[in-house]
């Protein structure tokens, strides 16, 4: 149980970007932290924490050195820290966290992000958007990932729309499909489509077989 | 022979049972669905990821209602105000709680609500108690309905097992959910300020 809840905290959010793109995210906080300093930190595999940017008490923004890539803005009206990391590189891949910077104790983690930056230039937006996905900021995500997350849609439309799109022309011509994206699409396809269908078929045929045997037996004199 | 048949029937039910439970939301505690309260069609398209980490509790500051009939009318009123007066795509909350002890489906678990500001809306489920709870508390049956709804959310995987409850005033500059209700939710096990 503890292991599960740790997973839910640690693997909070995963963002996949191409080199050169900008990471944009909001870290929400409650009003009690309105006047606290917030920081953006990188966490290494060894657990070491490096503070990349910290908000200024008065300006509510992180100070900017020339060529700096980290921008923090504390929006206390919306009760969130807006984080931006420009021109991401493959070497930026890793774990990051948004924290409340407390003077005399361990920082309070607001949210953590697992960033994956892939090689290749940023692409033009992916065509064929589904109605549920009108966020233009994340064009490289294939539609199937959002569909797979929407487990509560009862409409069968969603299920049948997914797989064809993933294999037919989602990526614009000239942009090779990344092998990791392909295995992710295949894995999503297998787990969210094929497995339920096969299980359904198997259970239904078992039920019919049993019913058939029962009726045969009861019809015997 | 009949004993053999009943055994087979029981085996069939066991096979079909889990599937039925997943499709049947009634095993979760009653939620009055949109169709039943006469909802106008939603025009919202922003979906919510699941599971969600945060739940924001607010009050409508509107009239309370303590019967299924009057609460049905009241939910319609809230939706009408949000859509016609404020120009929103649907009633703002994901779920509404009536003093009749019933939960009313708003935008539901899958659609982003409009209840806690631009930063918190995409990251939370908004539930609102119908009424004004500055000087009086909601009845116990309404509080039970809300707790049951949240337990249901966890069971369905719409809420994380370690989800956090926030008062509306914890995330926006407002008196909502009212002093009395705010005091109550601060005692809830999942509340974290």
Interface residues (C-beta under 8 A of the other chain):
Chain A: X4 X5 X8 X9 X26 X28 X30 X31 X32 X75 X77 X78 X79 X80 X131 X132 X133 X134 X146 X149 X150 X151 X152 X153 X154 X203 X206 X207 X210 X211 X214 X217 X218
Chain B: X1 X4 X5 X8 X11 X12 X15 X16 X19 X23 X45 X46 X47 X49 X50 X51 X54 X108 X109 X110 X117 X118 X119 X120 X122 X123 X156 X157 X158 X160 X161 X162 X166 X169 X170 X171 X172 X173 X193
